[in-house]
């Protein structure tokens, strides 16, 4: 189980960090809030769990890693564009969410 949850946590962390990379000129849209980021992380965990072989074990394992989740939320707040956020919430798969980095 550790290998699955470790791989899942790594994929989730990498995606959120990629999405939080500085973008071009700041958008005038409403910034992503801490509450938004909690929804985003929950969505990414759900999507990631669907891609893993032992999905029923991934979600509780990733959600139990409070330090990693706190880091993900902190990285997300104010650093992610609203377009990226909306794209991820609309995504039906983890791969679709990963493609939102171009937004």
N, CA and C atoms as an extended XYZ file, in Angstrom:
309
Properties=species:S:1:pos:R:3:atomname:S:1:resname:S:1:resid:I:1 pbc="F F F"
N         0.813       -1.195        0.000 N   UNK     1
C         0.000        0.000        0.000 CA  UNK     1
C         0.856        1.258        0.000 C   UNK     1
N         1.971        1.251        0.691 N   UNK     2
C         2.812        2.441        0.778 CA  UNK     2
C         3.266        2.914       -0.589 C   UNK     2
N         3.607        1.977       -1.491 N   UNK     3
C         4.062        2.366       -2.819 CA  UNK     3
C         2.953        3.058       -3.597 C   UNK     3
N         1.741        2.549       -3.470 N   UNK     4
C         0.628        3.166       -4.181 CA  UNK     4
C         0.364        4.562       -3.644 C   UNK     4
N         0.267        4.709       -2.340 N   UNK     5
C        -0.039        6.017       -1.781 CA  UNK     5
C         1.107        6.993       -1.998 C   UNK     5
N         2.332        6.528       -1.971 N   UNK     6
C         3.476        7.400       -2.212 CA  UNK     6
C         3.462        7.895       -3.653 C   UNK     6
N         3.198        7.001       -4.581 N   UNK     7
C         3.122        7.386       -5.993 CA  UNK     7
C         1.971        8.366       -6.205 C   UNK     7
N         0.839        8.086       -5.586 N   UNK     8
C        -0.323        8.961       -5.709 CA  UNK     8
C        -0.023       10.343       -5.145 C   UNK     8
N         0.587       10.384       -3.980 N   UNK     9
C         0.919       11.665       -3.355 CA  UNK     9
C         1.898       12.448       -4.222 C   UNK     9
N         2.856       11.763       -4.817 N   UNK    10
C         3.830       12.421       -5.675 CA  UNK    10
C         3.157       13.004       -6.910 C   UNK    10
N         2.266       12.244       -7.523 N   UNK    11
C         1.554       12.738       -8.710 CA  UNK    11
C         0.700       13.949       -8.364 C   UNK    11
N         0.010       13.887       -7.237 N   UNK    12
C        -0.844       14.989       -6.813 CA  UNK    12
C        -0.015       16.235       -6.523 C   UNK    12
N         1.068       16.075       -5.790 N   UNK    13
C         1.945       17.206       -5.473 CA  UNK    13
C         2.515       17.838       -6.740 C   UNK    13
N         2.976       17.000       -7.649 N   UNK    14
C         3.571       17.504       -8.884 CA  UNK    14
C         2.558       18.298       -9.701 C   UNK    14
N         1.329       17.807       -9.763 N   UNK    15
C         0.309       18.510      -10.536 CA  UNK    15
C         0.013       19.880       -9.938 C   UNK    15
N        -0.202       19.953       -8.651 N   UNK    16
C        -0.537       21.243       -8.039 CA  UNK    16
C         0.633       22.208       -8.142 C   UNK    16
N         1.854       21.732       -7.969 N   UNK    17
C         3.014       22.615       -8.098 CA  UNK    17
C         3.155       23.118       -9.535 C   UNK    17
N         2.893       22.256      -10.504 N   UNK    18
C         2.956       22.663      -11.901 CA  UNK    18
C         1.908       23.732      -12.189 C   UNK    18
N         0.707       23.530      -11.671 N   UNK    19
C        -0.360       24.491      -11.902 CA  UNK    19
C        -0.086       25.836      -11.238 C   UNK    19
N         0.724       25.827      -10.197 N   UNK    20
C         0.987       27.056       -9.456 CA  UNK    20
C         2.194       27.833       -9.985 C   UNK    20
N         2.833       27.349      -11.039 N   UNK    21
C         3.970       28.070      -11.598 CA  UNK    21
C         3.521       29.460      -12.031 C   UNK    21
N         4.389       30.432      -11.886 N   UNK    22
C         4.015       31.786      -12.278 CA  UNK    22
C         3.563       31.824      -13.736 C   UNK    22
N         2.493       32.531      -13.943 N   UNK    23
C         1.941       32.665      -15.282 CA  UNK    23
C         2.345       34.018      -15.834 C   UNK    23
N         1.844       34.338      -16.981 N   UNK    24
C         2.101       35.643      -17.580 CA  UNK    24
C         1.485       36.730      -16.729 C   UNK    24
N         1.078       37.820      -17.337 N   UNK    25
C         0.462       38.912      -16.577 CA  UNK    25
C        -0.720       38.411      -15.761 C   UNK    25
N        -0.841       38.925      -14.560 N   UNK    26
C        -1.910       38.486      -13.662 CA  UNK    26
C        -3.273       38.773      -14.278 C   UNK    26
N        -4.156       37.823      -14.081 N   UNK    27
C        -5.508       37.962      -14.609 CA  UNK    27
C        -6.318       38.871      -13.692 C   UNK    27
N        -7.325       39.498      -14.248 N   UNK    28
C        -8.200       40.353      -13.451 CA  UNK    28
C        -9.313       39.552      -12.786 C   UNK    28
N        -9.328       38.254      -13.004 N   UNK    29
C       -10.395       37.439      -12.429 CA  UNK    29
C       -10.185       37.273      -10.925 C   UNK    29
N       -11.244       36.853      -10.272 N   UNK    30
C       -11.226       36.645       -8.831 CA  UNK    30
C       -10.131       35.633       -8.461 C   UNK    30
N        -9.267       35.959       -7.496 N   UNK    31
C        -8.202       35.022       -7.126 CA  UNK    31
C        -8.767       33.759       -6.470 C   UNK    31
N        -7.998       32.692       -6.571 N   UNK    32
C        -8.375       31.427       -5.950 CA  UNK    32
C        -8.137       31.559       -4.445 C   UNK    32
N        -9.162       31.233       -3.666 N   UNK    33
C        -9.098       31.372       -2.216 CA  UNK    33
C        -8.702       30.053       -1.542 C   UNK    33
N        -8.482       30.113       -0.243 N   UNK    34
C        -8.167       28.904        0.511 CA  UNK    34
C        -9.320       27.897        0.439 C   UNK    34
N       -10.558       28.379        0.532 N   UNK    35
C       -11.724       27.485        0.424 CA  UNK    35
C       -11.772       26.844       -0.963 C   UNK    35
N       -11.453       27.624       -2.003 N   UNK    36
C       -11.399       27.078       -3.359 CA  UNK    36
C       -10.343       25.976       -3.445 C   UNK    36
N        -9.198       26.225       -2.832 N   UNK    37
C        -8.099       25.263       -2.890 CA  UNK    37
C        -8.447       23.965       -2.180 C   UNK    37
N        -9.214       24.050       -1.106 N   UNK    38
C        -9.650       22.819       -0.430 CA  UNK    38
C       -10.513       21.995       -1.384 C   UNK    38
N       -11.417       22.647       -2.095 N   UNK    39
C       -12.259       21.950       -3.079 CA  UNK    39
C       -11.394       21.357       -4.187 C   UNK    39
N       -10.402       22.121       -4.627 N   UNK    40
C        -9.527       21.668       -5.688 CA  UNK    40
C        -8.737       20.433       -5.267 C   UNK    40
N        -8.161       20.468       -4.080 N   UNK    41
C        -7.388       19.322       -3.599 CA  UNK    41
C        -8.291       18.107       -3.449 C   UNK    41
N        -9.496       18.292       -2.911 N   UNK    42
C       -10.442       17.176       -2.789 CA  UNK    42
C       -10.748       16.583       -4.163 C   UNK    42
N       -10.960       17.443       -5.157 N   UNK    43
C       -11.251       16.988       -6.520 CA  UNK    43
C       -10.074       16.212       -7.088 C   UNK    43
N        -8.856       16.734       -6.910 N   UNK    44
C        -7.674       16.048       -7.429 CA  UNK    44
C        -7.474       14.695       -6.752 C   UNK    44
N        -7.708       14.631       -5.450 N   UNK    45
C        -7.584       13.354       -4.737 CA  UNK    45
C        -8.599       12.353       -5.283 C   UNK    45
N        -9.828       12.798       -5.506 N   UNK    46
C       -10.859       11.917       -6.069 CA  UNK    46
C       -10.451       11.421       -7.457 C   UNK    46
N        -9.995       12.334       -8.313 N   UNK    47
C        -9.584       11.948       -9.662 CA  UNK    47
C        -8.388       11.007       -9.630 C   UNK    47
N        -7.444       11.288       -8.764 N   UNK    48
C        -6.257       10.449       -8.652 CA  UNK    48
C        -6.624        9.059       -8.158 C   UNK    48
N        -7.499        8.971       -7.191 N   UNK    49
C        -7.918        7.674       -6.659 CA  UNK    49
C        -8.522        6.810       -7.758 C   UNK    49
N        -9.218        7.428       -8.694 N   UNK    50
C        -9.828        6.681       -9.796 CA  UNK    50
C        -8.783        6.074      -10.732 C   UNK    50
N        -7.567        6.626      -10.755 N   UNK    51
C        -6.532        6.129      -11.657 CA  UNK    51
C        -5.669        5.044      -11.034 C   UNK    51
N        -5.777        4.877       -9.739 N   UNK    52
C        -4.914        3.929       -9.040 CA  UNK    52
C        -5.555        2.555       -8.933 C   UNK    52
N        -4.701        1.546       -8.939 N   UNK    53
C        -5.156        0.160       -8.853 CA  UNK    53
C        -5.907       -0.124       -7.557 C   UNK    53
N        -5.437        0.431       -6.461 N   UNK    54
C        -6.064        0.219       -5.153 CA  UNK    54
C        -6.715        1.522       -4.691 C   UNK    54
N        -7.657        1.997       -5.473 N   UNK    55
C        -8.275        3.302       -5.255 CA  UNK    55
C        -8.844        3.465       -3.856 C   UNK    55
N        -9.438        2.432       -3.327 N   UNK    56
C       -10.055        2.538       -2.002 CA  UNK    56
C        -9.032        2.825       -0.911 C   UNK    56
N        -7.764        2.546       -1.165 N   UNK    57
C        -6.710        2.806       -0.180 CA  UNK    57
C        -5.996        4.121       -0.426 C   UNK    57
N        -6.041        4.608       -1.660 N   UNK    58
C        -5.313        5.830       -2.010 CA  UNK    58
C        -5.919        7.050       -1.335 C   UNK    58
N        -7.220        7.218       -1.475 N   UNK    59
C        -7.869        8.420       -0.965 CA  UNK    59
C        -7.640        8.610        0.531 C   UNK    59
N        -7.907        7.598        1.373 N   UNK    60
C        -7.655        7.789        2.810 CA  UNK    60
C        -6.178        8.048        3.118 C   UNK    60
N        -5.297        7.403        2.373 N   UNK    61
C        -3.865        7.581        2.610 CA  UNK    61
C        -3.417        9.002        2.287 C   UNK    61
N        -3.836        9.511        1.133 N   UNK    62
C        -3.450       10.869        0.738 CA  UNK    62
C        -4.092       11.887        1.675 C   UNK    62
N        -5.360       11.681        2.011 N   UNK    63
C        -6.044       12.619        2.896 CA  UNK    63
C        -5.488       12.601        4.311 C   UNK    63
N        -4.843       11.522        4.708 N   UNK    64
C        -4.250       11.438        6.041 CA  UNK    64
C        -2.934       12.207        6.133 C   UNK    64
N        -2.335       12.524        4.995 N   UNK    65
C        -1.067       13.246        4.975 CA  UNK    65
C        -1.347       14.743        5.081 C   UNK    65
N        -1.600       15.195        6.295 N   UNK    66
C        -2.000       16.591        6.538 CA  UNK    66
C        -0.941       17.594        6.099 C   UNK    66
N         0.325       17.256        6.298 N   UNK    67
C         1.393       18.180        5.914 CA  UNK    67
C         1.415       18.390        4.403 C   UNK    67
N         1.283       17.297        3.641 N   UNK    68
C         1.289       17.414        2.194 CA  UNK    68
C         0.069       18.198        1.715 C   UNK    68
N        -1.098       17.932        2.295 N   UNK    69
C        -2.305       18.653        1.894 CA  UNK    69
C        -2.202       20.136        2.229 C   UNK    69
N        -1.615       20.457        3.369 N   UNK    70
C        -1.433       21.859        3.737 CA  UNK    70
C        -0.508       22.561        2.744 C   UNK    70
N         0.548       21.882        2.340 N   UNK    71
C         1.480       22.448        1.366 CA  UNK    71
C         0.791       22.666        0.021 C   UNK    71
N        -0.017       21.702       -0.388 N   UNK    72
C        -0.741       21.835       -1.650 CA  UNK    72
C        -1.686       23.025       -1.616 C   UNK    72
N        -2.418       23.171       -0.526 N   UNK    73
C        -3.354       24.300       -0.405 CA  UNK    73
C        -2.596       25.630       -0.403 C   UNK    73
N        -1.484       25.662        0.335 N   UNK    74
C        -0.685       26.889        0.408 CA  UNK    74
C        -0.135       27.270       -0.965 C   UNK    74
N         0.276       26.284       -1.716 N   UNK    75
C         0.809       26.528       -3.052 CA  UNK    75
C        -0.274       27.042       -3.987 C   UNK    75
N        -1.480       26.566       -3.785 N   UNK    76
C        -2.604       26.912       -4.647 CA  UNK    76
C        -3.118       28.335       -4.417 C   UNK    76
N        -3.233       28.760       -3.169 N   UNK    77
C        -3.865       30.038       -2.828 CA  UNK    77
C        -3.115       31.203       -3.464 C   UNK    77
N        -3.817       31.949       -4.282 N   UNK    78
C        -3.252       33.146       -4.876 CA  UNK    78
C        -2.236       32.917       -5.968 C   UNK    78
N        -1.897       31.671       -6.261 N   UNK    79
C        -0.876       31.392       -7.264 CA  UNK    79
C        -1.438       30.711       -8.494 C   UNK    79
N        -2.661       30.241       -8.400 N   UNK    80
C        -3.296       29.537       -9.503 CA  UNK    80
C        -4.313       30.464      -10.156 C   UNK    80
N        -4.403       30.388      -11.464 N   UNK    81
C        -5.377       31.237      -12.146 CA  UNK    81
C        -6.781       30.669      -11.958 C   UNK    81
N        -7.755       31.532      -12.060 N   UNK    82
C        -9.160       31.104      -11.959 CA  UNK    82
C        -9.484       30.154      -13.113 C   UNK    82
N        -8.907       30.391      -14.285 N   UNK    83
C        -9.155       29.512      -15.439 CA  UNK    83
C        -8.641       28.097      -15.155 C   UNK    83
N        -7.449       27.990      -14.545 N   UNK    84
C        -6.921       26.670      -14.181 CA  UNK    84
C        -7.838       25.996      -13.178 C   UNK    84
N        -8.239       26.742      -12.166 N   UNK    85
C        -9.118       26.210      -11.118 CA  UNK    85
C       -10.423       25.682      -11.727 C   UNK    85
N       -11.066       26.490      -12.558 N   UNK    86
C       -12.322       26.086      -13.179 CA  UNK    86
C       -12.132       24.857      -14.063 C   UNK    86
N       -11.019       24.819      -14.768 N   UNK    87
C       -10.713       23.690      -15.643 CA  UNK    87
C       -10.596       22.390      -14.829 C   UNK    87
N        -9.886       22.445      -13.709 N   UNK    88
C        -9.704       21.249      -12.878 CA  UNK    88
C       -11.036       20.794      -12.299 C   UNK    88
N       -11.834       21.723      -11.813 N   UNK    89
C       -13.125       21.322      -11.244 CA  UNK    89
C       -14.033       20.688      -12.292 C   UNK    89
N       -13.873       21.063      -13.548 N   UNK    90
C       -14.683       20.494      -14.617 CA  UNK    90
C       -14.113       19.183      -15.161 C   UNK    90
N       -12.855       18.876      -14.821 N   UNK    91
C       -12.191       17.688      -15.362 CA  UNK    91
C       -12.870       16.399      -14.909 C   UNK    91
N       -12.927       15.452      -15.815 N   UNK    92
C       -13.525       14.140      -15.533 CA  UNK    92
C       -12.468       13.088      -15.225 C   UNK    92
N       -11.195       13.373      -15.571 N   UNK    93
C       -10.107       12.444      -15.296 CA  UNK    93
C        -8.895       13.213      -14.762 C   UNK    93
N        -7.980       12.487      -14.120 N   UNK    94
C        -6.764       13.109      -13.606 CA  UNK    94
C        -5.931       13.669      -14.769 C   UNK    94
N        -5.912       12.949      -15.877 N   UNK    95
C        -5.147       13.407      -17.036 CA  UNK    95
C        -5.737       14.708      -17.589 C   UNK    95
N        -7.062       14.812      -17.599 N   UNK    96
C        -7.702       16.052      -18.050 CA  UNK    96
C        -7.342       17.203      -17.107 C   UNK    96
N        -7.312       16.928      -15.807 N   UNK    97
C        -6.920       17.953      -14.840 CA  UNK    97
C        -5.477       18.378      -15.067 C   UNK    97
N        -4.620       17.432      -15.388 N   UNK    98
C        -3.206       17.741      -15.627 CA  UNK    98
C        -3.037       18.631      -16.846 C   UNK    98
N        -3.948       18.550      -17.802 N   UNK    99
C        -3.848       19.388      -18.997 CA  UNK    99
C        -4.277       20.829      -18.718 C   UNK    99
N        -4.812       21.095      -17.553 N   UNK   100
C        -5.272       22.440      -17.205 CA  UNK   100
C        -4.129       23.413      -16.947 C   UNK   100
N        -2.890       22.922      -16.893 N   UNK   101
C        -1.758       23.814      -16.630 CA  UNK   101
C        -1.562       24.830      -17.736 C   UNK   101
N        -2.111       24.577      -18.902 N   UNK   102
C        -1.960       25.507      -20.029 CA  UNK   102
C        -2.988       26.638      -19.976 C   UNK   102
N        -3.911       26.599      -19.037 N   UNK   103
C        -4.982       27.611      -18.964 CA  UNK   103
C        -4.469       28.889      -18.363 C   UNK   103
